Amino acid sequence: MRVLFVSSEIYPLTKTGGLADVSAALPAALAELGFDMRLVMPAYPQAIERAERLGRPIRLDGIPGTDEARIVPARTPDSGLPVWLIDCPALYRRLGGPYQDAQGRDWPDNALRFTALAHAAARLSDGDVDPGWRAEVVHANDWQTGLVPLLLMQRGARRPATLFTIHNMAFQGIFGAGLLPKLGVPMDSFSTDGIEFYGKMSFLKAGLRYSDHLTTVSPTYAREILTPEFGYGLEGLLQSRGKHITGILNGADYAVWDPVHDPHLPCQYSAQDMAGKRVCKARLQAELGLAVAADAPILAFLSRITHQKMADLVLDALPALLATGAQFVLLGDGEPELERRFDELGMAYPDQVAVRVGYEEALAHRVQAGADLLLHPSRFEPCGLVPIYALRYGTLPLVRSTGGLADIVTDATPQAIQTGRATGFTFSGLSTTDLVEAVHRALDMFRQPVAWRKLQRTAMVQDFGWAKPAIEYRRLYHELCGRPIPAEALPSPDPAIAAQINGTIGAG
């Protein structure tokens, strides 16, 4: 089956967050199941630099927002999957990030930039560029690709099936209606039944409205987005599409995120031999200028520094937590005022606090390996790849029980510990007190080395790999195309497993 996977970022070509990791690992897992996967993304400067070139660029006419568009056939440097890079110099070749400039401001022409991606993807899927390859399924991801299902809907019966994955409902790609004539989409789509959203247009709504099926990145989030609290004004549309929504938990690429063979670490280790983790902790403390002390628990924050990630509560809680002798490491960026406050905290506690504003992939791996506890509280969280990675590194996640975090972490209650199911710590409140109490509970456990090591080993053997999610996506792809999965493709002859794989599409 031929599948076109459309994303605004794919690791290692470009990465700002979990979307890039998913867009690399899921297609690779599906390719292992026999799918003919083709990727498409913008040709940002770093993507052009990092991709492995294959062929000469192909001119692409009629793309809104530019008269200079080309398709650059390439391959990803890690998985070797074919990737089409949409090269529009006026739209993508600029300093800064995929969505914002160097000062953290949204690019003012983002509507045109991602409309161009959508038009190019639609053309590629239909064989307009490569007559020898036509997609049977187009899998689009997040608001940046929301126009793809709408554009393909206009092509009638010969179009491929469409699947749209919601990675975060909070980011909707909302733009002024005055841009509509420039986007090359049908004017009659601007209605309450189309892409209109409170007088503006929403790229996310286009994906929700016009795709054949929707997925979210965790089962719990699939249920949450049907409510006003998490639906962001689109819960009515989502409720009407409830039978066409499936929650599939994201996975981890253990070829990249595993301390057994992680090249970024000073020392590898495993659940069976954790001596290397102590080495990684000491090296991390030295690297970041913290006091080198094995008995000082390191609390890590590896998230965007935003209100969503409860960075404000972490700031308020830190003085009390540092008073216990704990250390704190931050790697990330986000809201400038919160960044400034974290920097000030780092200067006030130089031996206990290390703040690195920005993102560095290798350092993220070293922090995962050297930390003891991952602070990942969120007001909402569609999935939570960072806690999944933390589990494998024996860094116990402390999360607020919402969205995918509720699907990932089993709280260390006495019963869960006794039955060997505990993998971290959870809380449900929204106050600084709730967060501090949860951390104190974790620190009490940290001071019990035997119990802590048992929790670490339980966490490290959890399997959140992409094999199971890929099987669920395979089922969706086949049902969207109206054909059964070949018997020889089933992973096991066991009737119960076969029945699960060939089950009907449904919510959750």
C-alpha positions as CSV (number, residue, x, y, z in Angstrom):
1,M,0.0,0.0,0.0
2,R,1.3,3.4,-1.0
3,V,1.1,6.1,1.8
4,L,2.1,9.7,1.7
5,F,3.0,11.0,5.2
6,V,2.8,14.8,5.4
7,S,4.4,16.7,8.3
8,S,5.9,20.2,8.9
9,E,8.9,18.6,10.7
10,I,10.7,15.3,10.6
11,Y,13.6,14.3,12.7
12,P,16.6,14.6,12.1
13,L,15.9,16.9,9.2
14,T,14.1,19.5,11.4
15,K,12.8,19.2,15.0
16,T,11.0,21.5,17.4
17,G,9.2,18.9,19.4
18,G,7.5,15.5,19.5
19,L,5.9,15.9,16.1
20,A,9.3,15.5,14.5
21,D,10.0,12.3,16.4
22,V,6.7,10.8,15.5
23,S,7.0,11.8,11.9
24,A,10.3,9.9,11.7
25,A,9.6,6.8,13.7
26,L,6.0,5.9,12.7
27,P,6.7,5.9,9.0
28,A,9.8,3.8,9.6
29,A,7.7,1.3,11.6
30,L,5.1,1.2,8.9
31,A,7.7,0.6,6.3
32,E,8.8,-2.5,8.2
33,L,5.3,-3.8,7.9
34,G,5.5,-3.6,4.2
35,F,4.0,-0.1,3.4
36,D,5.5,2.0,0.6
37,M,6.0,5.1,2.7
38,R,6.8,8.5,1.1
39,L,7.3,11.6,3.3
40,V,6.8,15.2,2.4
41,M,7.9,18.3,4.3
42,P,9.2,21.9,3.7
43,A,12.7,22.3,2.5
44,Y,14.0,24.4,5.5
45,P,17.7,25.1,5.2
46,Q,18.6,22.5,7.8
47,A,16.5,19.9,6.0
48,I,18.2,20.5,2.8
49,E,21.6,20.3,4.6
50,R,20.8,17.1,6.4
51,A,18.9,15.1,3.8
52,E,20.5,12.6,1.5
53,R,19.9,13.9,-2.0
54,L,18.6,11.5,-4.6
55,G,17.6,13.2,-7.8
56,R,17.4,16.6,-9.5
57,P,14.8,19.1,-8.4
58,I,11.5,19.0,-10.2
59,R,9.7,22.3,-11.0
60,L,6.3,22.7,-9.4
61,D,4.0,25.3,-10.9
62,G,0.8,26.8,-9.5
63,I,1.7,26.8,-5.8
64,P,0.1,29.7,-4.0
65,G,2.4,32.2,-2.4
66,T,5.4,31.6,-4.7
67,D,6.3,31.4,-8.3
68,E,9.5,29.4,-7.5
69,A,8.6,26.0,-6.2
70,R,10.5,22.7,-6.7
71,I,10.3,19.2,-5.4
72,V,13.6,17.9,-4.2
73,P,13.6,14.0,-4.1
74,A,15.8,12.8,-1.2
75,R,16.0,10.3,1.6
76,T,16.1,10.6,5.4
77,P,19.6,10.0,6.7
78,D,18.5,7.6,9.5
79,S,15.8,5.4,8.1
80,G,16.5,5.9,4.4
81,L,12.9,6.6,3.7
82,P,12.0,8.6,0.5
83,V,11.2,12.2,1.4
84,W,10.0,14.9,-0.9
85,L,11.3,18.3,0.2
86,I,9.1,21.2,-0.9
87,D,11.7,23.9,-1.9
88,C,10.2,27.3,-2.0
89,P,13.0,29.7,-1.1
90,A,10.8,32.7,-0.5
91,L,8.8,30.8,2.0
92,Y,11.2,28.4,3.7
93,R,14.8,29.5,3.3
94,R,15.1,32.0,6.2
95,L,16.8,32.2,9.6
96,G,14.8,31.1,12.5
97,G,12.6,28.1,13.1
98,P,9.9,26.4,11.1
99,Y,7.1,28.5,12.6
100,Q,8.8,31.5,14.3
101,D,11.6,33.9,13.7
102,A,14.7,34.1,15.9
103,Q,12.8,36.4,18.3
104,G,10.0,33.8,18.8
105,R,7.4,35.7,16.7
106,D,5.2,33.7,14.4
107,W,6.2,34.2,10.7
108,P,3.6,36.6,9.3
109,D,3.1,34.5,6.2
110,N,2.6,31.2,7.9
111,A,-0.8,30.8,6.2
112,L,0.9,30.9,2.8
113,R,3.9,28.8,3.9
114,F,1.7,25.9,5.0
115,T,-0.8,26.3,2.2
116,A,2.1,25.7,-0.2
117,L,3.0,22.5,1.7
118,A,-0.7,21.4,1.4
119,H,-0.9,22.1,-2.3
120,A,2.4,20.3,-3.0
121,A,1.3,17.3,-1.0
122,A,-2.0,17.1,-2.8
123,R,-0.2,17.2,-6.2
124,L,2.4,14.6,-5.1
125,S,-0.3,12.2,-3.8
126,D,-2.2,12.3,-7.0
127,G,0.7,11.4,-9.3
128,D,1.0,14.9,-10.8
129,V,4.7,15.0,-10.1
130,D,5.7,11.3,-10.3
131,P,3.2,9.5,-12.6
132,G,4.6,6.2,-11.4
133,W,3.5,6.7,-7.8
134,R,0.0,7.6,-6.6
135,A,-0.9,7.5,-2.9
136,E,-3.7,5.2,-1.6
137,V,-3.7,7.0,1.8
138,V,-2.6,10.5,2.7
139,H,-1.7,10.8,6.4
140,A,-1.6,14.5,7.4
141,N,-0.4,15.8,10.8
142,D,-1.5,18.8,12.8
143,W,-2.8,22.2,11.7
144,Q,0.1,22.9,9.3
145,T,-1.3,20.2,7.0
146,G,-5.0,20.8,7.7
147,L,-5.7,22.0,4.2
148,V,-4.6,18.7,2.6
149,P,-7.8,16.8,3.2
150,L,-9.8,19.8,1.9
151,L,-7.8,20.1,-1.3
152,L,-8.1,16.3,-1.9
153,M,-11.8,16.4,-1.2
154,Q,-12.2,18.6,-4.3
155,R,-10.7,15.9,-6.5
156,G,-13.7,13.6,-6.2
157,A,-13.8,9.8,-6.3
158,R,-10.3,9.4,-7.6
159,R,-8.7,10.9,-4.6
160,P,-6.8,8.9,-2.0
161,A,-8.2,8.2,1.5
162,T,-7.3,10.7,4.1
163,L,-6.3,10.4,7.7
164,F,-5.6,13.4,9.9
165,T,-3.7,13.1,13.2
166,I,-4.3,15.7,16.0
167,H,-1.1,16.3,17.9
168,N,-2.4,19.3,19.9
169,M,-5.8,21.0,19.8
170,A,-4.4,24.2,21.3
171,F,-2.6,25.1,18.1
172,Q,-5.2,25.6,15.4
173,G,-3.6,27.7,12.6
174,I,-6.1,30.5,12.7
175,F,-5.7,33.3,10.1
176,G,-7.7,36.2,8.8
177,A,-10.4,35.5,6.3
178,G,-9.0,38.1,3.9
179,L,-6.2,35.7,3.0
180,L,-8.6,33.1,1.6
181,P,-8.5,34.3,-2.0
182,K,-4.7,33.8,-2.0
183,L,-4.8,30.2,-0.8
184,G,-6.3,28.4,-3.8
185,V,-9.0,26.7,-1.8
186,P,-12.7,26.8,-2.7
187,M,-14.4,30.0,-1.5
188,D,-17.5,28.0,-0.4
189,S,-15.4,26.2,2.2
190,F,-15.5,29.4,4.3
191,S,-18.7,28.6,6.2
192,T,-19.6,27.3,9.7
193,D,-19.7,23.8,8.1
194,G,-16.3,24.4,6.6
195,I,-13.1,26.1,7.7
196,E,-14.7,29.3,9.2
197,F,-14.0,29.7,12.9
198,Y,-15.5,32.8,14.6
199,G,-15.0,35.0,11.5
200,K,-11.6,33.6,10.7
201,M,-10.3,30.5,9.1
202,S,-8.9,27.5,10.9
203,F,-6.5,25.2,9.2
204,L,-7.0,22.7,12.0
205,K,-10.8,22.7,11.5
206,A,-10.2,22.0,7.8
207,G,-8.4,18.8,8.8
208,L,-11.0,17.8,11.3
209,R,-13.9,18.5,8.9
210,Y,-12.7,17.1,5.6
211,S,-10.5,14.0,6.5
212,D,-12.0,10.6,6.3
213,H,-10.8,9.6,9.7
214,L,-9.1,11.3,12.7
215,T,-6.6,10.0,15.2
216,T,-5.2,11.5,18.4
217,V,-1.9,10.6,20.0
218,S,-3.4,8.9,23.0
219,P,-6.7,7.2,24.0
220,T,-7.4,9.5,26.9
221,Y,-6.8,12.6,24.8
222,A,-9.3,11.2,22.2
223,R,-11.9,11.4,24.9
224,E,-10.8,14.7,26.4
225,I,-11.1,16.7,23.2
226,L,-14.8,16.0,23.0
227,T,-15.3,18.3,26.0
228,P,-15.3,22.1,26.2
229,E,-12.2,22.1,28.4
230,F,-10.0,20.4,25.8
231,G,-11.9,21.0,22.5
232,Y,-11.0,24.7,22.2
233,G,-14.3,25.6,20.6
234,L,-14.2,22.6,18.2
235,E,-15.7,20.0,20.5
236,G,-19.1,20.2,18.7
237,L,-17.5,19.2,15.4
238,L,-15.4,16.5,17.1
239,Q,-18.5,15.1,18.8
240,S,-20.2,14.9,15.5
241,R,-17.2,12.9,14.2
242,G,-16.9,10.7,17.3
243,K,-17.3,7.5,15.3
244,H,-14.4,8.5,13.2
245,I,-11.9,9.3,15.9
246,T,-9.3,6.8,17.2
247,G,-6.8,7.4,20.0
248,I,-3.5,5.7,19.4
249,L,-0.7,6.2,21.9
250,N,2.6,7.4,20.4
251,G,5.6,5.3,20.7
252,A,9.3,5.7,21.3
253,D,12.0,5.0,18.8
254,Y,14.3,2.9,20.9
255,A,16.9,2.9,18.2
256,V,17.4,6.6,19.2
257,W,16.2,6.6,22.9
258,D,17.8,3.7,24.8
259,P,20.7,4.0,27.3
260,V,22.0,0.6,26.2
261,H,23.4,2.0,23.0
262,D,22.9,5.8,23.2
263,P,26.0,7.4,21.7
264,H,25.4,10.7,23.5
265,L,26.1,9.3,26.9
266,P,29.4,9.1,28.7
267,C,28.5,5.6,29.8
268,Q,25.8,3.1,28.7
269,Y,23.6,1.1,31.1
270,S,20.6,-1.1,31.2
271,A,17.9,-2.2,33.7
272,Q,20.1,-5.2,34.5
273,D,23.2,-3.1,35.1
274,M,22.5,0.4,36.2
275,A,26.0,1.4,37.3
276,G,26.4,3.5,34.2
277,K,23.5,5.8,35.3
278,R,25.5,6.8,38.4
279,V,28.4,7.8,36.1
280,C,26.0,9.7,33.8
281,K,24.6,11.6,36.8
282,A,28.1,12.7,38.1
283,R,29.2,13.7,34.6
284,L,26.0,15.7,34.1
285,Q,26.5,17.5,37.4
286,A,30.1,18.4,36.4
287,E,29.1,19.4,32.8
288,L,26.4,21.8,34.1
289,G,28.3,23.2,37.0
290,L,26.3,21.6,39.7
291,A,27.7,20.2,42.9
292,V,28.8,16.6,42.2
293,A,26.8,14.7,44.8
294,A,25.3,11.3,44.3
295,D,22.8,11.7,47.1
296,A,21.4,15.0,45.7
297,P,18.3,14.1,43.6
298,I,18.3,15.8,40.2
299,L,14.9,17.0,39.0
300,A,14.8,17.6,35.3
301,F,12.4,19.8,33.2
302,L,12.6,18.9,29.5
303,S,9.6,20.7,28.1
304,R,8.6,23.9,26.5
305,I,8.6,26.7,29.0
306,T,4.9,27.5,28.8
307,H,1.7,27.8,30.8
308,Q,0.6,24.5,29.3
309,K,3.6,22.7,30.8
310,M,3.0,24.3,34.2
311,A,6.3,26.0,34.0
312,D,4.9,28.8,36.2
313,L,4.0,26.3,39.0
314,V,7.5,24.7,38.7
315,L,9.0,28.1,39.3
316,D,6.8,28.8,42.3
317,A,7.6,25.3,43.7
318,L,11.4,25.3,43.2
319,P,12.5,27.3,46.3
320,A,10.8,24.7,48.6
321,L,12.2,21.8,46.6
322,L,15.7,23.2,46.5
323,A,15.5,23.6,50.3
324,T,15.5,19.8,50.5
325,G,18.9,19.6,48.9
326,A,17.5,18.7,45.4
327,Q,19.1,20.0,42.2
328,F,17.2,21.2,39.2
329,V,18.1,21.1,35.5
330,L,16.1,22.8,32.7
331,L,16.5,22.4,29.0
332,G,13.9,24.1,26.7
333,D,12.5,27.4,25.6
334,G,9.2,29.1,25.5
335,E,7.6,32.2,27.0
336,P,10.3,35.0,27.4
337,E,9.1,36.1,30.9
338,L,9.2,32.5,32.2
339,E,12.7,32.0,30.6
340,R,13.9,35.2,32.4
341,R,12.6,34.0,35.8
342,F,14.3,30.6,35.4
343,D,17.6,32.3,34.4
344,E,17.4,34.4,37.6
345,L,16.8,31.3,39.6
346,G,19.9,29.7,38.1
347,M,22.0,32.7,39.1
348,A,20.6,32.6,42.7
349,Y,21.4,28.9,43.1
350,P,24.5,28.3,40.9
351,D,25.4,25.0,42.7
352,Q,21.8,23.6,42.5
353,V,20.2,25.0,39.4
354,A,21.3,24.7,35.7
355,V,19.2,26.5,33.1
356,R,19.9,26.0,29.4
357,V,17.4,27.9,27.3
358,G,17.1,26.4,23.9
359,Y,17.3,22.8,22.7
360,E,20.2,20.5,22.1
361,E,19.5,17.0,21.2
362,A,22.6,15.4,22.6
363,L,22.2,17.3,25.9
364,A,18.6,16.1,26.1
365,H,19.9,12.6,26.1
366,R,22.4,13.3,28.8
367,V,19.8,14.9,31.0
368,Q,17.5,11.9,30.6
369,A,20.3,9.6,31.7
370,G,21.7,11.8,34.5
371,A,18.5,12.9,36.2
372,D,16.6,11.0,38.9
373,L,13.2,12.5,38.5
374,L,11.5,14.1,35.4
375,L,9.1,16.9,36.2
376,H,6.5,16.9,33.5
377,P,3.4,18.4,34.9
378,S,0.9,19.7,32.3
379,R,-2.4,21.4,32.3
380,F,-3.1,19.3,29.2
381,E,-1.0,16.8,27.4
382,P,-2.0,15.0,24.2
383,C,0.7,12.4,24.6
384,G,4.0,13.0,26.3
385,L,7.0,11.5,24.5
386,V,9.5,12.9,27.0
387,P,8.1,10.8,29.9
388,I,8.1,7.7,27.7
389,Y,11.8,8.3,27.0
390,A,12.4,9.0,30.7
391,L,11.0,5.5,31.6
392,R,13.6,3.8,29.5
393,Y,16.4,5.8,31.1
394,G,15.3,5.0,34.6
395,T,14.4,8.6,35.3
396,L,11.1,8.4,37.0
397,P,8.4,10.7,35.5
398,L,6.3,12.9,37.8
399,V,3.3,14.0,35.8
400,R,-0.2,15.4,36.2
401,S,-2.7,12.7,35.3
402,T,-4.1,14.1,32.0
403,G,-4.2,13.1,28.4
404,G,-1.5,10.7,27.3
405,L,0.3,11.1,30.6
406,A,-2.6,9.2,32.2
407,D,-2.0,6.4,29.7
408,I,1.8,6.3,30.3
409,V,2.6,6.6,34.0
410,T,1.3,4.3,36.7
411,D,1.4,6.1,40.1
412,A,3.6,4.6,42.9
413,T,0.7,3.8,45.2
414,P,1.4,1.1,47.8
415,Q,-0.8,-1.3,45.8
416,A,0.9,-0.5,42.5
417,I,4.3,-0.9,44.1
418,Q,3.4,-4.2,45.7
419,T,2.1,-5.6,42.4
420,G,5.1,-4.4,40.4
421,R,3.1,-1.9,38.2
422,A,4.3,1.4,39.5
423,T,6.5,3.4,37.1
424,G,6.4,7.0,38.4
425,F,4.3,9.6,40.3
426,T,1.1,11.3,39.4
427,F,-1.1,14.0,40.8
428,S,-4.4,15.6,39.6
429,G,-4.5,19.1,41.1
430,L,-3.7,22.4,39.5
431,S,-1.9,24.2,42.4
432,T,1.7,24.6,43.5
433,T,0.8,22.8,46.7
434,D,-0.3,19.8,44.6
435,L,2.9,19.7,42.7
436,V,5.1,20.2,45.8
437,E,3.3,17.4,47.7
438,A,3.8,15.0,44.7
439,V,7.5,15.8,44.5
440,H,8.0,15.3,48.2
441,R,6.3,11.9,47.9
442,A,8.8,11.1,45.2
443,L,11.8,12.4,47.2
444,D,10.7,10.2,50.1
445,M,10.9,7.2,47.8
446,F,14.3,8.4,46.5
447,R,15.7,8.2,50.0
448,Q,14.8,4.5,50.0
449,P,17.4,3.1,47.6
450,V,16.1,-0.4,47.4
451,A,12.5,0.7,46.6
452,W,13.8,3.4,44.2
453,R,15.8,0.9,42.2
454,K,12.8,-1.4,42.0
455,L,10.8,1.4,40.5
456,Q,13.5,2.3,38.1
457,R,13.8,-1.3,36.8
458,T,10.1,-1.6,36.4
459,A,10.1,1.7,34.4
460,M,13.0,0.7,32.2
461,V,11.4,-2.6,31.0
462,Q,8.2,-0.9,29.9
463,D,7.7,-1.3,26.1
464,F,6.3,1.8,24.4
465,G,7.9,1.0,21.1
466,W,6.3,1.7,17.7
467,A,5.4,-1.9,16.8
468,K,1.9,-1.9,18.5
469,P,0.9,1.7,17.3
470,A,2.1,0.8,13.8
471,I,-0.2,-2.3,13.7
472,E,-3.1,0.0,14.8
473,Y,-2.3,2.4,12.0
474,R,-2.1,-0.5,9.5
475,R,-5.6,-1.5,10.5
476,L,-6.9,2.0,9.9
477,Y,-5.1,2.4,6.5
478,H,-6.6,-0.9,5.3
479,E,-10.1,-0.1,6.4
480,L,-9.9,3.4,4.9
481,C,-9.0,1.8,1.6
482,G,-11.7,-0.9,2.0
483,R,-9.5,-3.9,1.8
484,P,-8.5,-6.5,4.4
485,I,-5.1,-7.0,5.8
486,P,-3.4,-10.0,4.0
487,A,-3.3,-13.1,6.2
488,E,0.5,-13.3,5.8
489,A,0.9,-9.8,7.2
490,L,-0.7,-10.7,10.5
491,P,2.0,-10.7,13.3
492,S,0.6,-13.8,15.0
493,P,-1.7,-16.7,14.1
494,D,-3.4,-16.3,17.5
495,P,-7.1,-15.7,16.8
496,A,-7.5,-13.2,19.6
497,I,-4.6,-11.0,18.3
498,A,-6.0,-11.3,14.7
499,A,-9.4,-10.2,15.9
500,Q,-7.9,-7.2,17.7
501,I,-6.0,-6.1,14.6
502,N,-8.9,-6.5,12.3
503,G,-11.4,-4.8,14.6
504,T,-13.6,-2.0,13.4
505,I,-12.6,1.6,13.6
506,G,-13.9,3.4,16.6
507,A,-13.3,6.0,19.3
508,G,-10.5,5.4,21.7
